[in-house]
Amino acid sequence: MKILLNKKELLELEIIHLLLNQPTWTTMKEAAEKLSISESQFSTSYQNILQRPISQRLGLTLQRNKGIRINHKDIRLDSILFDYISNSLTFKILDNAFQKQLNIQQFCIENHISASLFYKHNAFLKDILKKNHLYINIRTMQIMGDEKYARAFFI
């Protein structure tokens, strides 16, 4: 279900994966070079990781003249991926449509987002569902399409 994550979230996962596999301190410059991104992109993504609840479980440490390190190496990447997907707005829209819980306005209020942000993530989700011969009916907030494609998508 990594397809539900946007580019920023995927980059954050790559950074976490890199830091989990580093036995010693890693500077931002070294990490950025390994990921083929700029230092500012790395720094921005690192700050985003720190804003997430998962950062406390990772035990991220940043020390001047040393670099960055994850203290809790026993955390599995699967659990981190699960956290990212379950907190992804795209997944929340898909889950809401699957369970037929809320209309758009209620969904936006509950998730503290604007309608334009909802439609942006919905457009991303539409592209994913279209490849699987499915779509979301916005008026009813339901996933529409052939049942066999829906079952295949969710497996």
Contacts in CASP RR format, 6 or more apart in sequence:
PFRMAT RR
TARGET T0000
AUTHOR 0000-0000-0000
METHOD contacts of the structure
MODEL  1
MKILLNKKELLELEIIHLLLNQPTWTTMKEAAEKLSISESQFSTSYQNIL
QRPISQRLGLTLQRNKGIRINHKDIRLDSILFDYISNSLTFKILDNAFQK
QLNIQQFCIENHISASLFYKHNAFLKDILKKNHLYINIRTMQIMGDEKYA
RAFFI
1 85 0 8 1.000
1 91 0 8 1.000
2 10 0 8 1.000
2 81 0 8 1.000
2 85 0 8 1.000
3 128 0 8 1.000
4 85 0 8 1.000
4 88 0 8 1.000
4 90 0 8 1.000
4 91 0 8 1.000
4 94 0 8 1.000
4 125 0 8 1.000
4 128 0 8 1.000
5 13 0 8 1.000
5 84 0 8 1.000
5 85 0 8 1.000
5 88 0 8 1.000
5 90 0 8 1.000
6 88 0 8 1.000
6 90 0 8 1.000
6 124 0 8 1.000
8 45 0 8 1.000
8 48 0 8 1.000
9 84 0 8 1.000
9 88 0 8 1.000
11 35 0 8 1.000
11 37 0 8 1.000
11 41 0 8 1.000
11 45 0 8 1.000
12 45 0 8 1.000
12 48 0 8 1.000
12 49 0 8 1.000
12 52 0 8 1.000
12 84 0 8 1.000
13 77 0 8 1.000
13 80 0 8 1.000
13 81 0 8 1.000
13 84 0 8 1.000
14 35 0 8 1.000
15 31 0 8 1.000
15 35 0 8 1.000
15 42 0 8 1.000
15 45 0 8 1.000
15 46 0 8 1.000
15 49 0 8 1.000
16 49 0 8 1.000
16 58 0 8 1.000
16 70 0 8 1.000
16 77 0 8 1.000
16 80 0 8 1.000
17 77 0 8 1.000
18 26 0 8 1.000
18 31 0 8 1.000
18 34 0 8 1.000
18 35 0 8 1.000
19 26 0 8 1.000
19 31 0 8 1.000
19 60 0 8 1.000
19 68 0 8 1.000
19 69 0 8 1.000
19 70 0 8 1.000
20 70 0 8 1.000
20 73 0 8 1.000
20 75 0 8 1.000
20 77 0 8 1.000
22 69 0 8 1.000
22 70 0 8 1.000
24 69 0 8 1.000
25 63 0 8 1.000
25 66 0 8 1.000
25 67 0 8 1.000
25 68 0 8 1.000
25 69 0 8 1.000
26 67 0 8 1.000
26 68 0 8 1.000
26 69 0 8 1.000
27 66 0 8 1.000
27 67 0 8 1.000
27 68 0 8 1.000
28 39 0 8 1.000
28 42 0 8 1.000
28 43 0 8 1.000
28 46 0 8 1.000
28 67 0 8 1.000
28 68 0 8 1.000
29 39 0 8 1.000
31 42 0 8 1.000
31 68 0 8 1.000
32 38 0 8 1.000
32 39 0 8 1.000
32 41 0 8 1.000
32 42 0 8 1.000
35 42 0 8 1.000
46 62 0 8 1.000
46 68 0 8 1.000
49 55 0 8 1.000
49 58 0 8 1.000
49 60 0 8 1.000
50 60 0 8 1.000
52 83 0 8 1.000
52 87 0 8 1.000
53 83 0 8 1.000
53 87 0 8 1.000
54 80 0 8 1.000
54 83 0 8 1.000
54 84 0 8 1.000
57 72 0 8 1.000
57 75 0 8 1.000
58 70 0 8 1.000
58 71 0 8 1.000
58 72 0 8 1.000
58 75 0 8 1.000
58 80 0 8 1.000
59 70 0 8 1.000
59 71 0 8 1.000
59 72 0 8 1.000
60 68 0 8 1.000
60 69 0 8 1.000
60 70 0 8 1.000
60 71 0 8 1.000
61 68 0 8 1.000
61 69 0 8 1.000
61 70 0 8 1.000
61 71 0 8 1.000
62 68 0 8 1.000
63 69 0 8 1.000
85 91 0 8 1.000
89 111 0 8 1.000
89 113 0 8 1.000
89 117 0 8 1.000
89 118 0 8 1.000
89 121 0 8 1.000
90 121 0 8 1.000
90 124 0 8 1.000
90 125 0 8 1.000
90 128 0 8 1.000
92 107 0 8 1.000
92 111 0 8 1.000
93 107 0 8 1.000
93 118 0 8 1.000
93 121 0 8 1.000
93 122 0 8 1.000
93 125 0 8 1.000
93 136 0 8 1.000
94 125 0 8 1.000
94 136 0 8 1.000
94 143 0 8 1.000
96 102 0 8 1.000
96 107 0 8 1.000
96 141 0 8 1.000
97 136 0 8 1.000
97 141 0 8 1.000
97 142 0 8 1.000
97 143 0 8 1.000
98 143 0 8 1.000
98 154 0 8 1.000
100 140 0 8 1.000
100 141 0 8 1.000
100 142 0 8 1.000
101 107 0 8 1.000
101 141 0 8 1.000
102 110 0 8 1.000
102 141 0 8 1.000
103 141 0 8 1.000
104 115 0 8 1.000
104 118 0 8 1.000
104 138 0 8 1.000
104 141 0 8 1.000
105 115 0 8 1.000
107 118 0 8 1.000
107 141 0 8 1.000
108 114 0 8 1.000
108 115 0 8 1.000
108 117 0 8 1.000
108 118 0 8 1.000
122 136 0 8 1.000
122 138 0 8 1.000
125 136 0 8 1.000
126 135 0 8 1.000
126 136 0 8 1.000
129 135 0 8 1.000
129 136 0 8 1.000
129 143 0 8 1.000
129 153 0 8 1.000
132 149 0 8 1.000
132 152 0 8 1.000
132 153 0 8 1.000
133 145 0 8 1.000
133 146 0 8 1.000
133 149 0 8 1.000
134 143 0 8 1.000
134 144 0 8 1.000
134 145 0 8 1.000
134 146 0 8 1.000
134 149 0 8 1.000
134 150 0 8 1.000
134 153 0 8 1.000
135 143 0 8 1.000
135 144 0 8 1.000
135 145 0 8 1.000
136 142 0 8 1.000
136 143 0 8 1.000
136 144 0 8 1.000
137 143 0 8 1.000
137 144 0 8 1.000
143 150 0 8 1.000
END
